[in-house]
Amino acid sequence: MKQFFSVLMVVVALFIGCESERQETTIIQHEIGNDFLTTESGVIIFGTHQDPVQVAIQTWVPGRVLSFKIEGNFTGSGNREIIGFYELRNFTGINRVFCFVLDSSGENIESVHEINFITGEFLAQHEARTGLSSELGGPIVHRGRVIGRFGDFNNNGRDELYFFRLSGIDFVPRFFEFNGVEFVEILELDWIDQASIVAIDPVDKTITLSERRFPDRATHGGYIDMIEEINTYIWNEPAQRYVLLSSEVRNFIWDRDLREWEKVQ
């Protein structure tokens, strides 16, 4: 009996010792900081050795998931710059976008800028309609579809962002560039329903859009179903935006028998 109690005491002592060692290790791991990652369920994973910058970007927007990211020269900082695109859970469109500017060491986030862009998920027909081409820069790919391009098309030392936004009511371009303080739109469009890029001139720095509106017939003499404007915009360096260079307006009616658009003279 005495031998049994002796063995039992040894087991208890070993258990207490292991618990003390585990708690001490936990405290050390917390102090190390970069060697643990807290998941959404609150579980702490030790020894992950994940890049703290990447962890920060992945968890930057509570309740949202980092869908993908791109790197470029968006603010002209001279340091590494990353743009993260985020989705809501159970929603496949881009819901929030942030640009992270790192410090010279590349190990810390120095500043963060939000970009006011959201879009629904593209289908093949949406991707085909944008008119985005490699002349505007590298592709921005969401769920296998090109939703934008990024590059220094206007040749002013910073990458612009050439997006298309899909919503329940329109399909339109959204072009952004950093102005030294924040990301702003560099092409202002009046109300339109649909748009596509129909021409790009890298030499003159022009972009031509087909902009379509579907008005109420009653407001246009009862016979116009679509107004299309072929507008060419040129980069204006003093204004730091694209301005209208030329415009052509065309009116159409929908031929219900032929099921095609007919131009109105």
C-alpha positions, 0 to 999 in steps of 0.5 A: 500500500505504501508503495502504491501511494509513493507511485501515485505521488510521483505521478501527481508531481510529474503532472503538476510539473508538466502543467507548470512548464506548459503555463510558463511556456505559454507566457513565454510564447505570449511575450514573444508575440510573433510566434503565435496566431489567434484564430477566429475561434480564439485558439492560439497556434504556437510556433507558426512563425508567420510574417506579422505583416501578412497576419495583420493584412489577413485580419485587418477587416473584422468579419471579412476575408482577405480574397487576394492582394497585389503589390506595386508602386501606388503611393510613390513611397519607395517602399513595399506597398500591398493592396488587399481586397476583402470579401464578406463571408458568404458574399463573393464580391469585393467589399473593402479595399486597403493599401498598406504602405510598409516602412523601409525595413519592410517589416512594419506597416507604416500607413494604411489608405482605404480605396472606395471600391466595391464590386459584385463577382464577375461572370465571363460576359462581364469580363469580356465587356470591360475592354481592359487591356494590358496597355493599362498594366498588369491584371487584377484578378478576382475569382479567375476574372480580370476586374481591373488593371494597374500600372503607370499608364499616365507616366507620372510615377505612380500606378493607377488602378483601372477597375470596373464595378458590377452592381445590381443597377450598373456596370461602370469604370472606376479609375483611382490614383493616390494624390499624396493624401488619399486615393481619389477617382481620376475619371468623373462620369455622369450617370450611366448604366453601362460602359466599356473601353473601346480604345486606348492610346498609350502615346496620347494617354487617351481612353475612349469609352462607350457609355450607355444610358437606358432612359425612360421613353416618356422623357425622350419623345416616346421613341428612344430606348438607349443613348450611347456616348462615345467619349474620349478622355485624355490625361491632364497633368495639371488637373491630375485627372482624365478630362473629356477630349471628344464626344459623339452621341448616338440614339437607338431604339430596340427592334423587337422583331430583329432583336437588335439595336437600331440607330435613330437618325 
